[in-house]
Amino acid sequence: PPATGGPPEPALEIVAQGRHAEGARDYAAQKVRRVMDLVDEPVLHARVKLDVAPDPAVERPALAQATLDVNGRLVRAHVAARTLREAIDLLEERLRTQVEHRAERQKALRRLAPGVRPGQWRHGAPRTERPRWFDRPRDEREVVRRKTFALEELTLDEAAFDLEALDADFYLFRELATGRDAVLHR
């Protein structure tokens, strides 16, 4: 916590992958904290992901991603560059732009909000609160979206690589050794 007795600093999680990414943790933390200081609302959590592709044929192998949880809303930035330091600098710039854009939008919404009456809609007005679930009778229900997975036969290491590359929480695949369906999750 700061010495002034103010609110504690938000959690900053840095995930560094690849041997070159480890040394850039402090630099990334410094840059992202600088952007977090610009935010007027509480930053509940921040996550930075750094990675350097080992393939020398990749034109921009250094990747930097940041996600800020600003009072329950996510602000994201993702960049690629030739070096990790350059990627972190670009990430700071992109994240700063995202944060400034969000602040301008919030300001515009506050300015518009008083003139909107219940049941009325205006461009830029805050969203109407809607229930997350409507209990529709069975005969009126319909499938509006389906997601399917083409299961590839992969080794466990290949599946783990794909899971990380997609930045997903789980990955469905068919295991090469057994031919059985499998799921890999964090």
C-alpha contacts under 8 A as a table, 3 or more apart, distances in Angstrom:
res1	aa1	res2	aa2	distance
1	P	5	G	7.05
1	P	6	G	7.23
1	P	7	P	6.73
1	P	8	P	4.28
1	P	9	E	5.83
2	P	5	G	5.92
2	P	6	G	6.20
2	P	7	P	7.39
2	P	8	P	6.52
2	P	9	E	7.32
3	A	6	G	7.64
10	P	43	V	6.05
10	P	44	L	5.59
10	P	45	H	5.54
10	P	46	A	7.22
11	A	44	L	7.13
11	A	45	H	5.07
11	A	46	A	6.14
12	L	29	A	7.46
12	L	45	H	6.24
12	L	46	A	4.72
12	L	47	R	5.78
12	L	48	V	7.62
13	E	45	H	7.94
13	E	46	A	6.13
13	E	47	R	4.65
13	E	48	V	6.20
14	I	25	R	6.72
14	I	29	A	7.54
14	I	47	R	5.79
14	I	48	V	4.72
14	I	49	K	5.87
14	I	50	L	7.63
15	V	47	R	7.64
15	V	48	V	6.13
15	V	49	K	4.70
15	V	50	L	6.17
16	A	21	A	5.22
16	A	22	E	5.46
16	A	25	R	7.08
16	A	49	K	5.92
16	A	50	L	4.72
16	A	51	D	6.01
17	Q	20	H	7.95
17	Q	21	A	5.75
17	Q	22	E	6.99
17	Q	49	K	7.81
17	Q	50	L	6.06
17	Q	51	D	4.75
17	Q	52	V	6.92
18	G	21	A	5.43
18	G	22	E	7.14
18	G	51	D	5.77
18	G	52	V	5.56
18	G	53	A	7.27
18	G	54	P	7.60
19	R	22	E	5.97
19	R	52	V	7.86
20	H	23	G	6.19
20	H	24	A	7.49
20	H	52	V	6.70
20	H	84	L	7.87
21	A	24	A	5.44
21	A	25	R	7.14
21	A	50	L	5.90
21	A	51	D	5.78
21	A	52	V	6.38
21	A	84	L	7.05
22	E	25	R	5.91
23	G	26	D	7.42
24	A	27	Y	5.31
24	A	28	A	6.11
24	A	84	L	7.33
24	A	85	R	7.21
25	R	28	A	5.24
25	R	29	A	6.11
26	D	29	A	5.03
26	D	30	Q	6.15
27	Y	30	Q	5.22
27	Y	31	K	6.33
27	Y	85	R	7.96
27	Y	88	I	7.83
28	A	31	K	5.17
28	A	32	V	6.08
28	A	48	V	7.75
28	A	88	I	6.00
29	A	32	V	5.30
29	A	33	R	5.94
30	Q	33	R	5.30
30	Q	34	R	6.26
31	K	34	R	5.16
31	K	35	V	6.69
31	K	88	I	7.50
31	K	89	D	7.52
31	K	92	E	5.94
32	V	35	V	5.16
32	V	36	M	6.19
32	V	92	E	6.22
33	R	36	M	4.82
33	R	37	D	6.20
34	R	37	D	5.33
34	R	38	L	7.13
35	V	38	L	5.39
35	V	39	V	7.21
35	V	92	E	6.86
35	V	95	L	7.10
35	V	96	R	5.75
35	V	99	V	7.93
36	M	39	V	5.49
36	M	43	V	7.08
38	L	99	V	7.91
39	V	42	P	7.35
39	V	43	V	7.43
39	V	99	V	6.85
39	V	103	A	7.87
40	D	103	A	7.93
41	E	70	V	6.46
41	E	71	N	6.28
42	P	70	V	5.89
42	P	71	N	5.36
43	V	46	A	7.34
43	V	68	L	6.77
43	V	69	D	5.68
43	V	70	V	4.46
43	V	71	N	5.95
44	L	68	L	7.69
44	L	69	D	5.41
44	L	70	V	6.06
44	L	71	N	6.20
44	L	72	G	7.43
45	H	68	L	5.99
45	H	69	D	5.17
45	H	70	V	7.59
46	A	66	A	7.23
46	A	67	T	5.71
46	A	68	L	4.44
46	A	69	D	6.18
47	R	66	A	5.61
47	R	67	T	5.24
47	R	68	L	6.55
48	V	64	A	7.15
48	V	65	Q	5.55
48	V	66	A	4.38
48	V	67	T	6.55
49	K	63	L	7.91
49	K	64	A	5.71
49	K	65	Q	5.04
49	K	66	A	6.41
50	L	62	A	7.56
50	L	63	L	5.79
50	L	64	A	4.71
50	L	65	Q	6.62
50	L	84	L	7.80
51	D	61	P	7.99
51	D	62	A	5.90
51	D	63	L	5.15
51	D	64	A	6.58
51	D	84	L	7.93
52	V	61	P	5.34
52	V	62	A	4.44
52	V	63	L	6.16
52	V	84	L	7.18
53	A	56	P	7.82
53	A	58	V	7.37
53	A	61	P	4.84
53	A	62	A	6.51
54	P	61	P	7.52
55	D	58	V	5.82
55	D	61	P	7.57
56	P	59	E	7.81
56	P	61	P	7.85
58	V	61	P	5.43
59	E	82	R	6.74
60	R	63	L	7.81
60	R	80	A	5.76
60	R	81	A	4.59
60	R	82	R	4.39
60	R	83	T	7.51
61	P	80	A	6.86
61	P	81	A	6.46
61	P	82	R	5.89
61	P	83	T	7.29
62	A	80	A	5.52
62	A	81	A	5.22
62	A	82	R	5.81
62	A	83	T	5.46
62	A	84	L	4.95
62	A	87	A	6.27
63	L	78	H	7.49
63	L	79	V	5.88
63	L	80	A	4.50
63	L	81	A	6.61
63	L	84	L	7.00
63	L	87	A	6.32
64	A	78	H	5.86
64	A	79	V	5.46
64	A	80	A	6.43
64	A	84	L	7.62
64	A	87	A	5.87
64	A	88	I	6.21
64	A	91	L	6.46
65	Q	76	R	7.49
65	Q	77	A	5.69
65	Q	78	H	4.34
65	Q	79	V	6.48
65	Q	91	L	7.09
66	A	76	R	5.64
66	A	77	A	5.28
66	A	78	H	6.50
66	A	91	L	7.44
66	A	95	L	7.55
67	T	74	L	6.46
67	T	75	V	5.64
67	T	76	R	4.50
67	T	77	A	6.65
68	L	74	L	5.58
68	L	75	V	5.08
68	L	76	R	6.44
69	D	72	G	5.63
69	D	73	R	5.52
69	D	74	L	4.66
69	D	75	V	6.49
70	V	73	R	5.13
70	V	74	L	6.03
70	V	75	V	6.99
75	V	95	L	7.71
75	V	98	Q	6.74
75	V	99	V	7.03
76	R	95	L	6.93
76	R	98	Q	7.46
77	A	91	L	6.49
77	A	94	R	6.11
77	A	95	L	5.50
77	A	98	Q	7.53
78	H	91	L	6.64
78	H	94	R	7.92
79	V	87	A	6.19
79	V	90	L	6.68
79	V	91	L	5.95
80	A	87	A	5.73
81	A	84	L	6.87
81	A	86	E	6.10
81	A	87	A	4.92
82	R	86	E	6.97
82	R	87	A	7.38
83	T	86	E	5.25
83	T	87	A	6.24
84	L	87	A	4.91
84	L	88	I	6.17
85	R	88	I	5.15
85	R	89	D	6.30
86	E	89	D	5.10
86	E	90	L	6.19
87	A	90	L	5.08
87	A	91	L	5.95
88	I	91	L	4.85
88	I	92	E	6.19
89	D	92	E	5.20
89	D	93	E	6.42
90	L	93	E	5.06
90	L	94	R	6.10
91	L	94	R	5.12
91	L	95	L	5.88
92	E	95	L	5.17
92	E	96	R	5.97
93	E	96	R	5.14
93	E	97	T	6.28
94	R	97	T	5.09
94	R	98	Q	6.23
95	L	98	Q	5.00
95	L	99	V	6.13
96	R	99	V	5.14
96	R	100	E	6.11
97	T	100	E	5.15
97	T	101	H	6.02
98	Q	101	H	5.10
98	Q	102	R	6.13
99	V	102	R	5.08
99	V	103	A	6.21
100	E	103	A	5.07
100	E	104	E	6.23
101	H	104	E	5.19
101	H	105	R	6.21
102	R	105	R	5.07
102	R	106	Q	6.12
103	A	106	Q	5.11
103	A	107	K	6.15
104	E	107	K	5.08
104	E	108	A	6.23
105	R	108	A	5.07
105	R	109	L	6.16
106	Q	109	L	5.07
106	Q	110	R	6.21
107	K	110	R	5.20
107	K	111	R	6.28
108	A	111	R	5.06
108	A	112	L	6.30
108	A	124	G	7.59
109	L	112	L	5.13
109	L	113	A	5.93
109	L	124	G	6.05
109	L	125	A	5.97
109	L	126	P	6.47
110	R	113	A	5.22
110	R	114	P	7.62
111	R	114	P	7.13
112	L	115	G	6.06
112	L	116	V	7.19
112	L	124	G	7.23
112	L	125	A	6.26
113	A	116	V	5.69
113	A	125	A	6.03
113	A	126	P	6.88
114	P	117	R	7.87
116	V	120	Q	6.20
116	V	121	W	6.81
116	V	122	R	7.04
116	V	125	A	7.25
117	R	120	Q	5.46
117	R	121	W	7.98
121	W	125	A	6.70
122	R	125	A	5.40
131	P	134	F	6.86
136	R	140	E	6.44
136	R	141	R	6.44
137	P	140	E	5.51
137	P	141	R	6.69
138	R	141	R	5.40
143	V	146	R	7.31
149	F	172	L	7.37
151	L	172	L	6.65
151	L	173	F	4.77
151	L	174	R	5.60
151	L	181	D	7.75
152	E	173	F	5.50
152	E	174	R	5.51
153	E	173	F	6.39
153	E	174	R	4.52
153	E	175	E	5.42
153	E	176	L	4.87
153	E	179	G	7.05
154	L	157	D	7.98
154	L	158	E	5.88
154	L	159	A	6.16
154	L	173	F	6.73
154	L	174	R	6.21
154	L	175	E	5.37
154	L	176	L	5.00
155	T	158	E	5.22
155	T	159	A	6.30
155	T	175	E	5.86
155	T	176	L	5.38
155	T	177	A	7.16
156	L	159	A	5.10
156	L	160	A	6.15
156	L	175	E	6.95
157	D	160	A	5.05
157	D	161	F	6.20
158	E	161	F	5.05
158	E	162	D	6.24
159	A	162	D	5.06
159	A	163	L	6.08
159	A	171	Y	7.10
159	A	173	F	7.08
159	A	184	L	7.34
160	A	163	L	5.00
160	A	164	E	6.30
160	A	184	L	7.22
161	F	164	E	5.24
161	F	165	A	6.06
162	D	165	A	4.92
162	D	166	L	6.01
162	D	171	Y	7.75
163	L	166	L	5.36
163	L	167	D	6.01
163	L	168	A	5.65
163	L	169	D	7.37
163	L	170	F	6.66
163	L	171	Y	5.77
163	L	184	L	7.79
164	E	167	D	4.84
164	E	168	A	6.73
165	A	168	A	7.97
168	A	171	Y	7.09
169	D	185	H	5.69
169	D	186	R	5.64
170	F	183	V	6.77
170	F	184	L	5.49
170	F	185	H	4.10
170	F	186	R	6.49
171	Y	183	V	5.58
171	Y	184	L	5.20
171	Y	185	H	6.40
172	L	181	D	7.44
172	L	182	A	5.95
172	L	183	V	4.54
172	L	184	L	6.58
173	F	181	D	5.97
173	F	182	A	5.43
173	F	183	V	6.24
174	R	179	G	5.85
174	R	180	R	5.44
174	R	181	D	4.38
174	R	182	A	5.64
175	E	178	T	5.71
175	E	179	G	5.19
175	E	180	R	5.60
175	E	181	D	6.27
175	E	182	A	6.22
176	L	179	G	5.33
176	L	180	R	7.85
